[in-house]
């Protein structure tokens, strides 16, 4: 039967969130890498996804009882946990744990911070090796968690180079528009974006799973007198998302809490001007290819930054920006993960 690596895709039970796409894209490329290396890979999946990658792939399906105990044959040598807060931790295989972010530290909820720190510490204690998706996340981890000098690698996520049909969405702006995407939560800082619309005719499209925070965004839009040009449209398909990337005037991403910021790289691959928050990992990912908003998010200053940035972008070589974005490769990430797995096989 041979030795096996298991990659945990448990979070794919929740579509339209970052971990769904992380698991899907990395699994695609881990499968290819396993075939090239003549290694055995199995995927740990919800029952609904058994067979998702084809019948030639081996699957281990999730059971509620696995939160208490996951039976593992001696052939399973490595188990890669993709969700840092996972409750599904086997005993026996070597554990590789991917840590995406410590975003909860930046929320004003002390009880939540302590709960999540405890859970993360628990999972780190079980891990044999740790991977973070940015240097920023690695430094956050070392600052707040006892890693007991376990090996820690930084492996960047890949860019989701979309190959499917780009589909025109129902909500089409009548004017040039700014685009942003992410779960509609305060940590995404979307409420500062309406400030960019004053004294111009731009519209703003924000896509993502909705929450009560939508009300705060619209209150800000009303106070700026631009509420008729702010559209919070909910979740969209991949094809629609890439239509917005392709047609937007600029991509704006003011998040205060990111482990990597995959939409930034996706927008760059479409050769669009990118305006980011100067916080968390975003300067690490955007580098010199992005423009950075005022630290205090003052409307007048941000509008001037937007205006100057758009003029500057017209003079720049956006091909270099696209090439940089495409350097974030899921194929490269999969090969780096396999190099780690190989140590334990």
HUJOVEN-V265555 format. One record per residue. N is the residue number from 1. RES is the residue in one letter. PHI is phi in radians with two decimals (999 if undefined). BURIAL is I if it has 24 or more other C-alpha atoms within 12 Angstrom, else O. Layout:
BEGIN
n=[N:N]
res=[RES:RES]
phi=[PHI:PHI]
burial=[BURIAL:BURIAL]
END
This chain:
BEGIN
n=[1:2:3:4:5:6:7:8:9:10:11:12:13:14:15:16:17:18:19:20:21:22:23:24:25:26:27:28:29:30:31:32:33:34:35:36:37:38:39:40:41:42:43:44:45:46:47:48:49:50:51:52:53:54:55:56:57:58:59:60:61:62:63:64:65:66:67:68:69:70:71:72:73:74:75:76:77:78:79:80:81:82:83:84:85:86:87:88:89:90:91:92:93:94:95:96:97:98:99:100:101:102:103:104:105:106:107:108:109:110:111:112:113:114:115:116:117:118:119:120:121:122:123:124:125:126:127:128:129:130:131:132:133:134:135:136:137:138:139:140:141:142:143:144:145:146:147:148:149:150:151:152:153:154:155:156:157:158:159:160:161:162:163:164:165:166:167:168:169:170:171:172:173:174:175:176:177:178:179:180:181:182:183:184:185:186:187:188:189:190:191:192:193:194:195:196:197:198:199:200:201:202:203:204:205:206:207:208:209:210:211:212:213:214:215:216:217:218:219:220:221:222:223:224:225:226:227:228:229:230:231:232:233:234:235:236:237:238:239:240:241:242:243:244:245:246:247:248:249:250:251:252:253:254:255:256:257:258:259:260:261:262:263:264:265:266:267:268:269:270:271:272:273:274:275:276:277:278:279:280:281:282:283:284:285:286:287:288:289:290:291:292:293:294:295:296:297:298:299:300:301:302:303:304:305:306:307:308:309:310:311:312:313:314:315:316:317:318:319:320:321:322:323:324:325:326:327:328:329:330:331:332:333:334:335:336:337:338:339:340:341:342:343:344:345]
res=[X:X:X:X:X:X:X:X:X:X:X:X:X:X:X:X:X:X:X:X:X:X:X:X:X:X:X:X:X:X:X:X:X:X:X:X:X:X:X:X:X:X:X:X:X:X:X:X:X:X:X:X:X:X:X:X:X:X:X:X:X:X:X:X:X:X:X:X:X:X:X:X:X:X:X:X:X:X:X:X:X:X:X:X:X:X:X:X:X:X:X:X:X:X:X:X:X:X:X:X:X:X:X:X:X:X:X:X:X:X:X:X:X:X:X:X:X:X:X:X:X:X:X:X:X:X:X:X:X:X:X:X:X:X:X:X:X:X:X:X:X:X:X:X:X:X:X:X:X:X:X:X:X:X:X:X:X:X:X:X:X:X:X:X:X:X:X:X:X:X:X:X:X:X:X:X:X:X:X:X:X:X:X:X:X:X:X:X:X:X:X:X:X:X:X:X:X:X:X:X:X:X:X:X:X:X:X:X:X:X:X:X:X:X:X:X:X:X:X:X:X:X:X:X:X:X:X:X:X:X:X:X:X:X:X:X:X:X:X:X:X:X:X:X:X:X:X:X:X:X:X:X:X:X:X:X:X:X:X:X:X:X:X:X:X:X:X:X:X:X:X:X:X:X:X:X:X:X:X:X:X:X:X:X:X:X:X:X:X:X:X:X:X:X:X:X:X:X:X:X:X:X:X:X:X:X:X:X:X:X:X:X:X:X:X:X:X:X:X:X:X:X:X:X:X:X:X:X:X:X:X:X:X:X:X:X:X:X:X:X:X:X:X:X:X]
phi=[999:1.48:-1.52:-2.15:-1.88:-1.97:-1.84:-1.47:-1.92:-1.00:-1.26:-1.27:-1.26:-2.06:-1.15:1.17:-2.18:-1.03:-1.18:-1.07:-1.24:-1.02:-1.10:-1.10:-1.19:-1.20:-1.04:-0.90:-1.49:-1.12:-1.07:-1.10:-1.14:-1.08:-1.12:-1.18:-1.57:0.98:-2.01:-1.76:-2.18:-2.15:-1.98:-1.63:-2.36:-1.05:-0.98:-1.15:-1.86:-1.12:1.61:-0.99:-1.67:1.87:-1.32:-1.41:-1.63:-1.55:-2.22:-2.13:-1.60:-1.36:-2.18:-0.99:-1.21:-1.18:-1.18:-1.67:-2.80:-1.96:-1.19:-2.30:-1.26:-1.07:-1.27:-1.42:-1.70:-2.32:-2.20:-1.74:-1.55:-1.61:-1.95:-1.06:-1.77:-1.02:-1.71:-1.88:-2.20:-1.39:-2.00:2.28:-1.21:-1.24:-1.85:-1.81:-2.05:-1.58:-1.96:-1.56:-2.98:-2.07:-1.03:-1.06:-1.18:-1.76:-1.81:-1.53:-2.41:-1.07:-1.09:-1.14:-1.01:-1.17:-1.10:-1.26:-1.08:-1.12:-1.13:-1.14:-1.06:-1.00:-1.24:-1.09:-1.05:-1.46:-1.32:-1.64:-2.62:-2.13:-2.17:-1.95:-1.68:-2.79:-1.15:-1.03:-1.12:-1.05:-1.18:-1.03:-1.06:-1.12:-1.32:-2.05:-2.22:-1.43:-1.55:0.95:1.01:-1.24:-1.08:-2.25:-2.00:-1.85:-2.18:-1.22:-1.13:-1.54:-1.60:-1.37:-1.33:-1.27:-1.90:-1.47:-1.32:-1.45:-1.90:-1.15:-1.37:-1.22:-1.53:-1.95:-1.11:-1.53:-2.14:-1.02:-2.43:-1.69:-2.24:-2.55:-2.62:2.72:-1.02:-1.35:-2.28:-0.97:-1.12:-1.40:1.11:-1.11:-1.15:-1.45:-1.18:-1.00:-1.11:-1.30:-1.65:-1.22:1.12:-2.64:-1.95:-1.11:-1.79:-2.23:-1.95:-2.09:-1.93:2.60:-1.06:-1.42:-2.69:-1.11:-1.07:-0.94:-1.10:-1.15:-1.07:-1.25:-1.10:-1.12:-1.09:-1.14:-1.16:-1.57:1.29:-2.23:-1.05:-1.28:-1.96:-1.91:-2.21:-1.77:-1.82:1.37:-1.30:-2.35:-1.38:-1.04:-1.07:-1.20:-1.01:-1.27:-1.13:-1.13:-0.98:-1.16:-1.84:-1.26:-1.25:-2.78:-1.78:-2.10:-2.54:-1.61:-0.99:-1.80:-2.70:-2.40:-1.62:-2.56:1.53:-0.99:-0.99:-1.07:-1.21:-1.06:-1.15:-1.06:-1.13:-1.61:1.05:-1.90:-1.15:-2.08:-2.10:-2.12:-1.12:-1.50:-1.89:0.85:-1.46:-1.09:-1.10:-1.12:-1.48:-1.31:0.81:-1.39:-1.50:-2.02:-1.83:-2.05:-1.29:-0.88:-1.03:-1.72:0.96:-1.30:-1.00:-1.07:-1.20:-1.13:-1.11:-1.19:-1.09:-1.10:-1.06:-1.18:-1.10:-1.14:-1.16:-1.08:-1.09:-1.11:-1.59:-1.51:-1.56:-1.27:-1.13:-1.08:-1.09:-1.11:-1.10:-1.07:-1.06:-1.27:-1.21:-1.46:-1.95:-1.14:-1.13:-1.11:-1.08:-1.08:-1.10:-1.16:-1.12:-1.12:-1.08:-1.25:-0.95:-1.02:-1.13:-1.93:-1.66]
burial=[O:O:I:I:I:I:I:I:I:I:I:I:I:O:O:I:I:I:I:O:I:I:I:I:I:I:I:I:I:I:I:I:I:I:O:O:O:O:I:I:I:I:I:I:I:O:O:O:I:I:O:O:I:O:O:O:I:I:I:I:I:I:O:O:O:O:O:O:O:O:O:O:O:O:O:I:I:I:I:I:I:I:I:I:I:I:I:I:I:I:O:O:I:I:I:I:I:I:I:I:I:I:I:I:I:O:O:O:O:O:O:O:O:O:O:I:I:O:O:I:I:O:I:I:O:I:I:I:I:I:I:I:I:I:I:I:I:I:I:I:I:I:O:O:I:O:I:O:O:O:O:I:I:I:I:I:I:I:I:I:I:I:O:O:O:O:O:O:I:O:I:I:I:O:O:O:I:I:I:I:I:I:I:I:I:I:I:I:I:I:I:I:I:I:I:I:I:I:O:O:O:I:I:I:I:I:I:I:I:I:O:O:O:I:O:I:I:I:O:I:I:O:O:I:O:I:I:I:I:I:I:I:I:I:I:I:I:I:O:I:I:I:I:I:I:I:I:I:I:I:I:I:I:I:I:I:I:I:I:I:I:I:I:I:I:I:I:I:I:I:I:I:I:I:I:I:I:I:I:I:I:I:I:I:I:I:O:O:I:I:I:I:I:I:O:O:I:O:I:O:O:I:I:I:I:I:I:O:I:I:O:O:I:O:O:O:O:I:O:O:I:I:O:I:I:I:I:I:I:I:I:I:I:I:I:I:I:I:O:I:I:I:O:O:O]
END
